[in-house]
Amino acid sequence: MASLIDRFRGLVCDLDGVVYAGPRPVPGAVDALERAVSTGRRIVYATNNASRPPEAVAQHLSDLGLSAGAADVITSSVAGAQYLADRVAPGSAVLAVGGPGVAAALSHVGLDPVAPADARAASGATGKQPVRAVLQGYGADVTASDLAEAAHAIQHGALWVATNVDRTLPTDRGVAPGNGTLVDAVRAAVGQGPAVIGKPGPAMYELAARTLGLGPSDLLGVGDRLETDIAGARAAAMPSALVLTGVHGAVDLLSAPVEQRPDFVIEALPALHELYEEAVRLDETTARCGRASARVVPADRSRDWSLHLDAGGGEVGSIECLRAAALVLWAAVDRAGLDHADAGELWRSSVG
């Protein structure tokens, strides 16, 4: 056995729900990441949250005690602005919907960011749509009027790009609506969807690998969301680890479709430095992880599917139990007809 840190030369690490929740760090995260840096591992922080420019994100990380600069941060605004710069003429006017990071990213690639209020005023004065494209990212102060201006521009032919479609955003007060919710509002008005640039697409992970000068297989993508962080890493052929400090937990993990299944599962970032006990299959229905084991019993005419956990003297529901359960339940979903949703419910009923 080896720790995950020992297996990889660097990390591509999500932020919300992994490093921090709102302004506060996730317990143990800062020490774990600084320890990784001290062992020579390189870290790129890749976030779908488009509201802040890399400089502001890096300052937040620095305030928490992390050794990070703007060059170590990739946001979906940065990726979205580059996508537009490759498709519209230099200096084109682009409606910037979201936080300051959206406009800053557009300026950085030579495009002209236009605030929704300015676009509204220009359109009213001329009767023409003043922007060539729309870049929509998350912003805590986005208003219904901003979304309406995006809808008007799109209906008049503007190219629509969304930085990401995360439906929720973890904060220190709980889960809040994310950019995906705001994108859905515009989608409902215009009857079409945007080009989506951030996770789960591979672009941010590929850019992180180029930034570090390493191949995807040398890096570990770490995140708390299956449909964005894990799916994005997989799309880039990068190994991935789900950390259980954010949005998705055990039930979500076990119900995940193939494209959202991580290679590794850890409770929190400090586990990056611990010996990683991998689950191994004992037979078609049983797997073991350390002293814990999981066995799935298929349904027949008289009974439903069942999952039996043996914690090996530890706590039922431990991370070792979860890894073993994932191995047998995913196999049952893929090859024996177990429903995705039922896999998660079997775990829930087994751990109580």
C-alpha positions in Angstrom: 0.0 0.0 0.0 0.9 3.6 -0.5 -0.7 7.0 0.2 -2.4 8.8 -2.7 0.2 11.6 -2.4 2.9 9.0 -3.0 1.2 7.8 -6.2 1.0 11.1 -8.0 3.2 14.1 -8.8 0.5 16.7 -8.4 -3.2 17.5 -7.7 -5.9 19.3 -9.6 -8.0 20.3 -6.7 -11.6 21.6 -6.6 -12.3 24.4 -4.1 -15.9 24.7 -2.9 -16.7 21.8 -0.5 -13.1 20.5 -0.7 -10.8 23.3 0.5 -13.4 25.7 1.9 -17.1 26.2 2.4 -17.8 29.9 2.0 -15.1 31.9 3.8 -14.1 29.1 6.1 -11.6 26.2 5.4 -12.8 22.6 5.5 -11.3 21.1 8.7 -7.8 19.7 7.9 -7.7 20.8 4.3 -5.1 23.6 4.6 -2.6 21.5 6.5 -3.1 18.5 4.2 -2.4 20.7 1.1 0.6 22.5 2.5 2.0 19.1 3.5 1.6 18.0 -0.1 3.5 21.0 -1.3 6.2 20.4 1.2 6.8 16.9 -0.3 7.2 18.4 -3.8 3.7 17.9 -5.1 2.4 20.6 -7.3 -1.2 21.8 -7.1 -3.6 23.6 -9.4 -6.9 24.8 -8.0 -9.6 24.4 -10.6 -13.0 25.7 -9.8 -16.3 26.0 -11.7 -17.2 29.0 -9.6 -16.7 31.8 -12.1 -17.5 34.7 -9.9 -14.0 35.8 -8.9 -10.8 36.3 -10.9 -7.8 34.0 -10.2 -6.1 36.8 -8.3 -9.0 37.0 -5.8 -9.2 33.3 -5.4 -5.5 33.1 -4.8 -5.8 35.8 -2.1 -8.5 33.8 -0.4 -6.4 30.7 -0.4 -3.4 32.7 0.9 -5.6 34.2 3.7 -6.4 30.6 4.7 -2.7 29.8 4.9 -2.1 28.1 1.5 0.9 28.8 -0.7 -1.0 29.8 -3.9 -0.7 32.5 -6.5 -3.0 33.5 -9.4 -1.0 31.2 -11.7 -2.1 28.2 -9.6 -5.8 28.9 -10.1 -8.0 28.0 -13.1 -11.6 29.2 -13.1 -14.4 28.4 -15.6 -14.5 32.1 -16.5 -10.9 31.8 -17.7 -11.8 28.8 -19.8 -15.0 30.3 -21.1 -13.4 33.5 -22.1 -10.7 31.6 -24.1 -13.4 29.6 -25.8 -15.0 32.9 -27.0 -11.7 34.5 -28.0 -11.2 31.6 -30.4 -14.6 32.2 -32.0 -15.2 35.9 -32.2 -13.1 38.8 -33.4 -10.7 40.5 -31.1 -12.3 43.4 -29.2 -15.8 42.0 -29.7 -18.4 43.2 -27.1 -19.5 40.3 -24.9 -22.3 40.5 -22.3 -20.7 39.6 -18.9 -23.3 38.0 -16.6 -21.9 37.0 -13.2 -19.4 38.1 -10.7 -16.2 40.2 -11.4 -14.3 37.1 -12.6 -16.4 36.9 -15.7 -15.6 40.5 -16.9 -11.9 40.1 -15.9 -11.5 36.9 -17.9 -12.9 38.6 -21.0 -10.6 41.6 -20.7 -7.6 39.3 -20.2 -8.2 37.6 -23.6 -8.8 40.9 -25.5 -12.6 41.0 -25.5 -14.8 43.9 -24.4 -16.9 43.0 -21.4 -20.3 44.8 -21.3 -22.3 44.9 -18.1 -26.0 44.0 -18.4 -27.1 47.5 -17.3 -24.9 49.0 -20.1 -26.2 46.6 -22.7 -29.7 47.5 -21.7 -29.0 51.2 -22.0 -27.3 50.8 -25.4 -30.0 48.6 -26.8 -32.7 51.1 -25.7 -30.9 54.0 -27.3 -30.2 52.3 -30.6 -32.8 49.6 -30.9 -30.0 47.2 -31.7 -28.3 44.4 -29.7 -24.9 45.7 -28.8 -23.1 42.4 -28.0 -21.7 39.6 -30.1 -21.8 36.9 -27.4 -22.9 36.2 -23.8 -20.6 34.7 -21.1 -22.7 33.6 -18.2 -21.1 32.6 -14.9 -22.0 32.5 -11.2 -22.4 35.8 -9.3 -24.0 36.2 -5.9 -25.5 39.6 -7.1 -27.0 38.4 -10.4 -30.5 39.8 -10.8 -33.6 38.8 -12.8 -32.8 41.9 -15.0 -29.4 40.5 -15.8 -30.8 37.2 -16.8 -33.4 39.0 -19.0 -30.7 40.9 -20.8 -28.9 37.6 -21.5 -32.1 36.2 -22.9 -32.7 39.2 -25.1 -29.1 39.0 -26.5 -29.3 35.3 -27.2 -32.7 35.7 -29.0 -31.0 38.3 -31.2 -28.3 35.9 -32.2 -25.6 36.3 -29.6 -23.4 33.3 -29.0 -24.2 31.9 -25.5 -21.5 30.3 -23.4 -22.0 29.2 -19.8 -19.0 28.8 -17.6 -20.6 25.8 -15.8 -24.0 24.4 -14.9 -23.5 23.4 -11.3 -27.0 23.4 -9.9 -25.9 24.0 -6.3 -23.1 25.8 -4.4 -21.9 24.7 -0.9 -21.5 27.6 1.5 -20.8 28.0 5.2 -24.6 28.4 5.7 -25.6 25.4 3.6 -26.3 24.6 0.0 -27.2 27.6 -2.3 -28.4 27.7 -5.9 -25.5 27.5 -8.3 -24.9 28.8 -11.9 -26.9 25.9 -13.4 -30.0 27.2 -11.8 -29.5 30.6 -13.3 -28.6 29.1 -16.7 -31.9 27.1 -16.5 -33.8 30.3 -16.1 -32.3 31.7 -19.3 -32.8 28.4 -21.1 -36.5 28.5 -20.2 -36.8 31.9 -21.9 -34.8 31.2 -25.1 -35.7 27.6 -25.7 -32.1 26.4 -26.2 -29.0 25.6 -24.2 -25.5 27.2 -24.1 -22.1 25.9 -24.9 -20.9 24.7 -21.5 -17.1 25.1 -20.9 -16.3 24.1 -17.3 -16.6 20.8 -15.6 -17.7 18.1 -16.5 -15.9 18.9 -19.7 -12.1 18.1 -19.9 -10.9 21.6 -20.7 -10.0 22.7 -17.2 -8.2 19.5 -16.4 -6.3 19.6 -19.7 -5.3 23.2 -19.0 -4.1 22.3 -15.5 -2.0 19.5 -16.9 -0.4 21.9 -19.4 0.1 24.5 -16.7 2.1 21.9 -14.6 3.9 20.4 -17.6 2.6 16.9 -16.6 0.5 14.2 -18.2 -3.0 13.5 -16.9 -1.9 10.2 -15.5 0.7 12.0 -13.3 -2.1 14.0 -11.6 -5.0 13.2 -9.3 -8.2 15.2 -9.7 -9.8 15.8 -6.3 -13.4 17.0 -5.9 -16.6 16.6 -4.0 -19.1 16.5 -6.9 -19.5 13.4 -9.1 -21.2 15.0 -12.1 -18.6 17.8 -12.4 -15.3 17.1 -10.7 -15.2 13.4 -11.1 -16.8 13.3 -14.6 -14.4 16.1 -15.7 -11.3 14.3 -14.6 -12.5 11.1 -16.2 -13.2 13.0 -19.5 -9.5 14.2 -19.4 -8.3 10.6 -18.7 -7.1 11.8 -15.2 -7.4 9.6 -12.1 -9.9 11.0 -9.6 -10.7 11.0 -5.9 -14.0 11.8 -4.4 -13.7 13.6 -1.0 -16.8 13.3 1.2 -16.7 16.8 2.7 -18.9 18.6 0.2 -22.0 17.9 -1.9 -21.9 14.2 -2.6 -21.9 11.4 -0.1 -22.0 7.6 0.1 -25.5 7.2 -1.4 -24.7 9.4 -4.3 -21.4 7.6 -4.9 -23.0 4.2 -5.0 -25.7 5.4 -7.3 -23.3 7.0 -9.8 -23.2 6.0 -13.5 -20.0 4.8 -14.9 -18.8 8.2 -16.2 -19.1 9.7 -12.6 -17.3 6.9 -10.7 -14.0 7.9 -9.0 -10.9 5.8 -8.8 -10.5 6.6 -5.1 -12.8 7.6 -2.2 -11.5 9.5 0.9 -13.3 11.1 3.8 -11.3 14.3 3.8 -8.1 15.8 2.4 -5.9 14.6 5.3 -6.5 11.1 4.0 -4.3 11.9 1.0 -1.3 11.2 3.2 -2.6 8.0 4.8 -2.0 4.5 3.4 -4.8 3.9 0.9 -6.5 0.5 1.4 -8.1 -0.5 -1.9 -11.0 -2.8 -2.2 -10.4 -6.2 -3.9 -12.9 -8.6 -5.3 -13.1 -12.0 -3.6 -15.8 -13.4 -5.9 -18.7 -12.2 -8.1 -20.7 -10.9 -5.1 -18.1 -10.1 -2.4 -15.3 -7.6 -2.0 -12.9 -6.8 0.9 -11.2 -3.6 1.9 -8.8 -4.1 4.8 -10.8 -6.0 7.5 -14.1 -4.8 6.1 -16.1 -6.6 3.5 -19.3 -6.2 1.5 -21.5 -8.9 -0.1 -24.4 -8.2 -2.4 -27.2 -10.8 -2.8 -29.2 -10.7 -6.0 -32.9 -10.5 -6.1 -35.0 -13.6 -6.9 -38.7 -14.4 -7.0 -39.1 -14.3 -3.2 -36.7 -11.5 -2.2 -35.3 -8.2 -3.2 -31.6 -7.3 -3.6 -29.7 -7.0 -0.3 -26.3 -5.8 0.9 -24.5 -7.3 3.8 -21.6 -5.4 5.4 -19.0 -6.7 7.8 -16.9 -4.0 9.4 -14.3 -6.5 10.7 -14.5 -5.1 14.2 -14.8 -1.5 13.1 -17.8 0.7 12.4 -20.4 -0.3 9.9 -20.4 2.5 7.3 -16.6 3.1 7.6 -14.7 4.2 4.5 -13.4 0.7 4.1 -17.0 -0.7 4.0 -17.9 2.0 1.5 -15.0 1.1 -0.9 -15.9 -2.6 -0.7 -19.6 -1.8 -1.3 -18.8 0.3 -4.3 -16.9 -2.5 -5.9 -19.8 -5.1 -5.6 -22.7 -2.7 -6.1 -21.3 -1.1 -9.3 -20.7 -4.6 -10.7 -24.3 -5.5 -9.8 -25.5 -2.4 -11.6 -23.3 -2.9 -14.7 -23.8 -6.7 -15.1 -26.7 -8.0 -13.0 -29.5 -5.5 -13.5 -29.5 -3.7 -10.2 -31.0 -0.2 -10.6 -28.6 2.8 -10.0 -30.9 4.4 -7.4 -31.4 1.1 -5.6 -27.6 0.7 -5.2 -27.5 3.8 -3.0 -30.6 2.8 -1.1 -29.1 -0.6 -0.2 -26.2 1.2 1.4 -28.6 3.5 3.3 -30.6 0.6 4.7 -27.5 -1.4 5.6 -25.8 1.3 7.7 -29.0 2.3 9.4 
